[in-house]
Amino acid sequence: MSTEAQRPSTLNAWFWATRPFSLGASAVPVLVGTSVASTITEVNWTLFILALLGSILIQIGTNLTDEYTDHRRTGGISKYPAPHKVISRGLMSERAVVVGMIVSFGIATGIGLYIVSQVGWPILAVGLASMAVAYFYSAGPYPIGNVGLGEVTVFFFMGPLMVSAAYFVQTETLAWSVLWASLPVAFTVTAIMHCNNLRDIEEDREHGKRTIATVAGWGRGLWVYAGLLAVAYVTITAAALTEALSAFALLGLITIPVALQAAQGLWHANGRPAMNRAMVRTAMLHVYMGVWVSLGIALGRTL
């Protein structure tokens, strides 16, 4: 009876530890890359599902690594008690988080090796690089996310690299159109990270972590956030007008009201809960934009 009573809290702890609001960042690149591929070939749905699952598992492994290393580095001292801080909240042990990290990366590796057996070694290189960055982003003696390279790394790996990899899985080639399609993905996923860093600006400064937010400060940081969202829409429009992508990709502009709501929420945020809500809205925007752009690209093939 007691075991049954404890099970919901354990599942709840794992739910928050995976940071579900962040998982769209790993799903959207696969969706967009596969959508571009669908314009020149029939989609291999097995490979699509495996690529999607592998990408999400790498993101989960990254989140668990960040949770563990952040707690080891700070002990949770002065950290905002966000729901995903499962160790400092006493919901999970350090050991459990490490086991989850190993399992996530392990399954992702198995999936990656199968995909490599189907499409060749370039995906192996992408997978190894992605897992290395996922680990060293917050771990190691000089974590990437602490030395001013976090935003650039996220832009490249969760934008052009992942979108191109998803395209390659289906086509075993590369094309300029997939680079265009990756840019709005890259700018909005970077906006999620920047929003997170704006929320943590004081804590990060206290612990010596360098981000665009800690260097630029709150005021200029807000304009950086607005610029990232604006340029995402500019790239969608430019790609459609230059016929790099189907004109139907302009369906991504449907999400502009969501972007304005997210920016307004961050601009007027007066506390951590409000900044958390702005970050969640930005994550939602990333997913909505990815879905609409993908749908538009796919429609361009059939209409």
GIVEN-V330901 format. One record per backbone hydrogen bond with DSSP energy under -1.0 kcal/mol. CO is the residue of the C=O (numbers start at 0). NH is the residue of the N-H. E is the energy in kcal/mol with one decimal. If there is no record, write none. Layout:
BEGIN
co,nh,e
CO,NH,E
CO,NH,E
END
This chain:
BEGIN
co,nh,e
0,4,-1.8
1,5,-1.7
2,6,-1.5
5,9,-1.8
6,10,-2.6
7,11,-2.5
8,12,-2.2
9,13,-2.2
10,14,-2.3
11,15,-2.2
12,16,-2.4
13,17,-1.8
15,18,-1.2
18,21,-2.5
19,22,-1.1
21,24,-1.4
22,25,-1.2
22,26,-1.3
23,27,-2.8
26,30,-2.1
27,31,-2.9
28,32,-2.6
29,33,-2.2
30,34,-1.9
31,35,-2.2
32,36,-1.9
33,37,-1.8
35,38,-1.4
36,39,-2.0
36,40,-1.4
42,44,-1.0
43,47,-2.2
44,48,-2.6
45,49,-2.3
46,50,-2.7
47,51,-2.5
48,52,-2.7
49,53,-2.9
50,54,-2.3
51,55,-2.2
52,56,-2.4
53,57,-2.0
54,58,-1.9
55,59,-2.4
56,60,-2.6
57,61,-2.3
58,62,-2.5
59,63,-2.5
60,64,-2.2
61,65,-2.5
62,66,-2.3
63,67,-2.4
64,68,-2.9
65,69,-2.4
66,70,-1.7
67,71,-2.5
68,72,-2.2
69,73,-2.2
70,74,-3.0
73,76,-1.6
75,78,-1.5
79,81,-2.9
81,84,-2.0
83,85,-2.1
84,88,-1.5
85,90,-2.3
85,91,-1.6
86,89,-1.6
92,96,-1.8
93,97,-2.3
94,98,-2.6
95,99,-2.4
96,100,-2.2
97,101,-2.5
98,102,-2.7
99,103,-2.4
100,104,-2.4
101,105,-2.5
102,106,-2.7
103,107,-2.1
104,108,-2.1
105,109,-2.0
106,110,-2.5
107,111,-2.6
108,112,-2.4
109,113,-1.7
110,114,-2.3
111,115,-2.6
112,116,-1.8
114,118,-2.3
115,119,-2.5
119,122,-1.0
120,124,-1.9
121,125,-2.0
122,126,-2.7
123,127,-2.6
124,128,-2.3
125,129,-2.6
126,130,-2.3
127,131,-2.1
128,132,-2.5
129,133,-2.5
130,134,-2.0
131,135,-2.9
132,136,-1.4
134,138,-1.4
135,143,-2.4
136,144,-2.7
142,145,-1.7
143,146,-1.1
143,148,-1.3
145,209,-2.3
148,152,-2.5
149,153,-2.5
150,154,-2.5
151,155,-2.2
152,156,-2.8
153,157,-2.3
155,160,-2.6
156,161,-1.0
158,162,-2.4
159,163,-2.2
160,164,-2.3
161,165,-2.3
162,166,-1.9
163,167,-2.7
164,168,-2.3
166,170,-2.1
167,171,-2.9
175,179,-2.0
176,180,-2.2
177,181,-1.3
181,185,-2.6
182,186,-2.7
183,187,-2.0
184,188,-2.1
185,189,-1.9
186,190,-1.5
187,191,-1.5
188,192,-1.7
189,193,-2.7
190,194,-2.5
191,195,-2.1
192,196,-2.4
193,197,-2.3
194,198,-2.0
195,199,-1.6
197,200,-1.1
199,203,-3.1
200,204,-2.0
201,205,-2.2
202,206,-1.7
203,208,-3.0
204,207,-1.2
209,147,-1.7
210,214,-1.9
211,215,-3.2
212,216,-2.5
216,220,-2.0
217,221,-1.8
218,222,-1.1
219,223,-1.9
220,224,-2.1
221,225,-2.4
222,226,-2.5
223,227,-2.3
224,228,-1.9
225,229,-2.5
226,230,-2.7
227,231,-1.5
228,232,-1.5
229,233,-1.9
230,234,-2.4
231,235,-1.5
232,236,-2.3
233,237,-2.9
234,238,-2.4
235,239,-1.9
236,240,-2.7
237,241,-2.2
238,243,-1.7
238,244,-2.0
245,248,-2.2
246,249,-1.9
247,250,-2.1
248,251,-2.3
249,252,-2.1
250,253,-1.9
251,254,-1.5
252,255,-1.9
254,258,-2.0
255,259,-2.6
256,260,-2.1
257,261,-2.4
258,262,-2.7
259,263,-2.6
260,264,-2.3
261,265,-2.1
262,266,-2.8
263,267,-2.0
265,268,-1.1
270,274,-2.0
271,275,-2.6
272,276,-2.1
273,277,-1.8
274,278,-2.0
275,279,-2.4
276,280,-2.4
277,281,-2.0
278,282,-2.3
279,283,-2.3
280,284,-2.6
281,285,-2.2
282,286,-1.7
283,287,-3.1
284,288,-3.2
285,289,-2.0
286,290,-2.6
287,291,-2.6
288,292,-2.8
289,293,-2.3
290,294,-2.6
291,295,-2.4
292,296,-2.5
293,297,-2.5
294,298,-2.6
295,299,-1.9
297,301,-1.1
298,302,-2.4
END
